[in-house]
């Protein structure tokens, strides 16, 4: 019994780490424009709140999966978040005072985690086999690694700003996968398998292009004012 418990716990930790890579990207993107001292607050508070909500969602996962078009709506909304993160609209400290921007970053982390958490919820719920203690332990054990990963990504984003497009593209790719996994749309994708394969790449390309055009427009307007 103890061996089964430990094996299930290790499986859940592994799932959380593998599927938590995009969460680290979200955290880094949401915090990249915050002052250094506030970054740690946003990372820790955002991650902790996201974990608490993730546990709650796992408890009601069976009921959530019955809501029609939930995956589709979540995917579209995640696409919107990905664009805002690339454009810097969620954490523009030149327009927002430091305190509100901290909470805006935390809000972005939590919302994006909830939207991207469906695959994680299903995988963890299956590995836990109804044992919520396992779910909670696995998530909390994975917290330090997710936080550590997000800090590494933050350093890279600061050193190489162009990586923000790759991060946003990864989130947009995830949103495309969520859309094609919507149960109510499986009939369409079954008849058009190429469409199913293409949508994640289309969403990623669209968001990256939109982000590039947005920044070019901002740079052009700034140059005109100067």
N, C-alpha and C positions, 0 to 999 in steps of 0.2 A: 504493500500500500504506500509506504514512504517512498519507495523507488519510483512508483508511478507518479506520485505527487511531484518529485524532483524533476522527472523527465518532462512532465507537462509544463512545469515552471520554466525549464530551460527552453522548451519549444516556444512558449509565449514571449520570453525575453528575445529570442532570435527573431520572431515575427515582428515584434515592436521595433527592433533595430533596423531590420531590412526595410520595412514599410515606413519607418520613421525618417528616412533620408530626406524625403520631400518636406517633412515638418521642419527639419533643420534649415532648409533653404528658405521656407516661409519666415522663420524666426529671424534669420540673418537679413532678409530683404526688408522686413518690417522695421527693423531696428537700425538700419545702416545710417540714417540721417540724424539719429539721436546723439546728444552729447555722450561722451564716453562713460561718465558716471551713471547716466540713466540707462545705458544699454544693458548692464547687468540686471538692473531692476526689471526692465521689460522682459528680458530673457527668462529670468527665474519666475516672475509672477505670471507671465503669459504661458509658460510651459506647465506650471502647477495647475492653473485654472483649466488649461486644455486637457490635462490628465483627469482632473475631477469630472469634467463634462464627458470625457471619453468613457469613463467607468459608468456613468449614468446612461449614456447611449447604449453601451453594451447590454445593460440590464433590460432595455426596452427595444433591442435590435429586432426581435421577431415582429413586433408591432410596426416599427418604422418601415420595414421592408414591404409591408402590405399597402403603404401609401402610394397611390398611382403617380407616376412621373416624378417621384422624389429624386431619383438619380439624375434625371434630365435637368430639373430645376437647380439642383446642387452643382451640376457640372457647368451650367451657364453662369451661375453666380460666382463660381470659382474662377471662371474666365474673366469676369469683371474685376475680381480681386487681383488676378495676375497682371492685368493691364495697369491698374492703379499702382501696384508695386513697382512695375517698370518705369511708369511715368513719375513716380515719387509723390503721388497725390495723397497717399495715406500717411506720409510722415515728413511732409515738407516743413522743416523747422524755420524756414524763412517767413512762413505765413502763419505758423501756429506757435503759441507760447509753449515753453518747454514742458510744463506740467500736462496740459491737454494732449500734447503729442505723445507723451509717454503712454497715456491711457489709450490713445488711438492705436498705437503700435500693439499694445496688449490685446485690444479688441480684434485687430486684424489677425493676430496669431491664433486666438481662440476660434474665431469664425472659420478661418481657413482650415484649421485642424478638424473642426466638426465636419466640414464639407468633404475633406479628403479621408475621413476616418472610416468610411463604409467598408473598404476592403480589410482594413485592420480589425474592425469590429467583428466581421464575419470570421476571419482567420483565428482571432483570439478566442471568440466564443466557441468555435469548434474545438480548439486545443484544450480549453478549460473544462469542457463538458459540464457546464453548469456551476462550476466552483468559482464564485466571485472573488474569493480570497486569492486564488491564483491570478485572476485578472488584475486585481489591485496590486499584488506583489510584483508581477511582471512589469506593469507600467511604471511603478515607482522605482524599480531597479534600473529601468532603462532611462530614467530622467537625466542622470548625470552625463550619460553618453550622448544624448540628444543635445543637451546644453553645450557640452564640449564641442560637438560637431558644428553647432551653429556659430560658436565663437571662432572656430577655424574659418568657416565660410565668410564671416564678417571681416576677418583680417584680409582674406583674398579679395572681397568686394572693395575694400578700402584701397588696396594696392592696385587692383585691376578692375576699374569701374565698369568695363564692358561686360564683365561676367553677370551683371544685373540682367542682361538680355537672356543669357543662358538660363539663369534661375527662373525668370518669368516664363521662358519657353517650357521649362520642365513642369511648372504649375499648369500652364495651358495644355500641355500634353496630358497631364493627369485629368484635367477637366474633360478633354476629349474622350478619354477612356471611360470616365464616369457616364458620359452621354451615351456611348455605344453599349454600355452595360445595362441601360434602362430596360427592364423586363417588357414594358409595353411597346418597345420599339424593335423587339427581337424578330418579329415577322418581316419587317422592312429589311433589316440587316441580313437575315437569312437568305432573302432573295437577291441582295446586292452585297456580297461579301467584300468586294473592293471598296465600297463606300465605308463599310465598318473598319477596314484597315486604314483608310485614308484620313478619317475624321480627326484622330489625335494629332497627326502631322499637320493637317490643315489648321487646327486651332492653334498649335504652337507657332506655325509660320505667320499666321494672321496677327497674333499678339506681339511677336517680335517686330514685325513690320510696322504695326501701329505704334509701338513704343519708339522705334527709330524715327518715324515721321513726326511724332509728337515732340521729341527732343530737337529735331531739326527746326521745327516751327518755332519753338521757344528760343533757340539760338538765333534764328533769323530776326525775331521780334526784339531780342536783346541788342543785336547788332544795329538795328535801325534806330533804337533809342539812344545808343551811344554815338 
